[in-house]
């Protein structure tokens, strides 16, 4: 199988420590373990760093350590990313209150990432989002993007 360029949103890092959801924690651990054989490169954005910076201690330090160990490429949020995120919000794909979710998607699209991996089933990993994001992307000349949970990416 071809290795993929993979964007990880903040939920992926959080679920490494999700003692309250042992099944998702186990799948997330497997995802991190399998990542070298699945991914060509792993990416995060300034938005992931910003979200982690707001976490309480000691979780913040744990998340920062995990980011260092994972060693992802950092993507910047630029004007083009901001504009695409605003478009997703205007089209009703992501609620304005959850602008950061629109930024995760937009930065992935702008940078030609193959797959966004997330545990956010409320706004990111859902059929409506997949279909509408691809519709907006086609309209604006951007590529389609896969949006998956870690469960969909790891091999059984």
N, C-alpha and C positions, 0 to 999 in steps of 0.2 A: 504494500500500500504506500502511496506517495505521502511523504511527511507534510504536515500542514503548518501554516503560520497561525498561531493561536493567541487570541487576546483573552486575558483573564480579568474579570471584574472583581471587585472587592469581596463579593460573597464567596468566591472560591477560596480565598485565603482565610476568611472567617470560619468556614466549615471544617478546617483542619482542627479547630479547637471546639467544635460543637458537641460538647458532652451531652447536651439535651436531645440530640438527634443522632444516635449511634450509627444508624444505617447510612445517612448522608456523610457522616464523618468517615466511615469505612470506605465509601465510594470515592470520596475526595482524596483520602490517603492513597488509594489505588491509582487515581488519576495522576497524582504527583509522582508516584513510583513509576508509572508507565510513560510519563511525559517524554523522556528522551527518545523512546521508540516511536512515538506518535507525532511529535512536533519537530519541525525544521527550526523554529524559533518561537519563543514565548514573549509576549508583549503585555505591558500594562501602560497606563497613562498617568499624567499629572493628576487626573481625577481620582485614581486609586490611591495615590500618595496622599492627596488632600483628605479623602475619607478616612484613611488609616490614622492620619494625624489627629483626628477628632476622637479616636477611641480612648476609653479610660485605661489607665495603667492597672494591672500589668499587661493587659491585652495588646495595647499599643506596641510595647516593646517586643512581645511575641510575634506580632504581625510584621514588624520591621525586620526582625531576625529571619523570618520565613521569606520575606522579599529578598533579603541579601542572599540566602541560600539558593533560592530559585534563580536569581540573577537574570531577570527579564530585561528586555530592551524597553526603554522608556520613551513613550510617544508624547509629544507636546500637544496641548490644546491650543490650536491657532484660530484665526478668524474664520477660515473655511470650515473648520470643525464646529465652531460656535454657530455659524449660519445654518449648517445642516442639522444640528441639534434643534435649533429654533424651528426649522421646517418640520421636523418630526413632531414637535409639540403643536404647531399650528394645524397640522393634519390630523390631530387627535390620536396619534399613535401612543405618545407618552404624555401623561398629565404634567402641566407646568410645574407643579409642586415637586415632581421627581425629575427635574432637569438633569441631574447627574446621570440618570439612566440613559437619557437621550445622548448625553456626551459620550458615554461608553460605546454606544452603537456608532455614533458619528465618527469618533476618532478611529475606530476599527475600519470603517468604510473608506474614509479619506486616505488611510495608510495601506490599503490593499490587503488587509488581513483576511484569511480564509474563513475562520471560525471564531465566534465569540462564545466563550464557555462561562456559564453563570448558573447560580442556584436561584436567581430572581425570577420566580414564576409569576409574580404579580404584574411586572411591566416588560420584562425582556424575553424570557423563554416562554413564549406562547404563540399560538397560531396567528392571531390578529397582528402581533408585532412583526412576525416573520413576513407575512404577506404584504402588509402595508409598507414596511421598510423597503422591501424589494421593489414595490410599486413606485415609491418616491425615488429610489435610487435609479431605476430605469428612466424615469421621467427626466431626471437631472443629469443623466449620463454617467452615473456611478455603477460599479459592479454589484451583483447580488452577494449576499453574505449569509453564511449558515449561522444559526443561533441555536446552541445546544446546551443541555445540562451535561455535567461530567459523565453521568450514566450513559449518555448516548455516544460518548467519545471512547471510553475504555472498552477493552475486550473482556469478555466474561472469563 
